[in-house]
Amino acid sequence: MASKNPATSSSPGKSGAKPLLAADRIRKTAREMFYRDGIRAVGVDAIVTQAGVTKPSLYRSFSSKDELAAAYLRDYEGEFWVRFDAACAAHPGDPRAQLLDYLSGLGGRAVQNGYRGCGLTNAAVEYPESDHPARAVAVAHKQELRRRLNAMAAEMGARDSEALADGLLLLIEGAFVSSQLFGEGGPAGRVAEMADKLIQAYLTP
């Protein structure tokens, strides 16, 4: 993922776009840097320098780096559900097609240069402390994903919807992690194919 300074990446005089507020520049910069380099590896000084803001302006918007990390993950979660819900909307009433549509997109992204897996999964690995704000966002998201997969599996008519949902979740998480090991040509590119075979196994009498 290419790094770009949000403070200088647009020219309001030419495009007519309003300049981002300091808090928005901070969130955008944190999104790019935390995802690319990891949350622990990125310091507050680096964020404010890249965003073109002052450190006091960061602390006026976010009480701590931990809270900024949680805000980044909430933004990342929003991006995840936009993709997931778009796949669902494209195939009304057909949860199998909905899920395979989402996973096809994931498989394509997961073998591209610069793909760093799921920011929420990465954060859960970085922060084992159960009370850390970043981990709390990540865990709540994964619990909701598991719930939704279970509901979709039940709607498909799977004979054991919970087992199918957990198998699908393991495939998804495996794609997130293996993409960072193998890159182009890696197994993550086949996640939709593997999921379809798993679904079929649970739908076959």
KAHUSUL-V13780 format. One record per run of one state. SS is the DSSP state (hx for helix, st for strand, lp for the rest). FROM is the first residue (numbers start at 0). TO is the last residue. Records with the same first field share a line. If there is no record, write none. Layout:
# KAHUSUL-V13780
SS->FROM-TO + FROM-TO
This chain:
# KAHUSUL-V13780
lp->0-10 + 15-20 + 37-42 + 51-53 + 61-63 + 90-93 + 109-117 + 126-131 + 156-159 + 182-185 + 203-204
hx->11-14 + 21-36 + 43-50 + 54-60 + 64-89 + 94-108 + 118-125 + 132-155 + 160-181 + 186-202
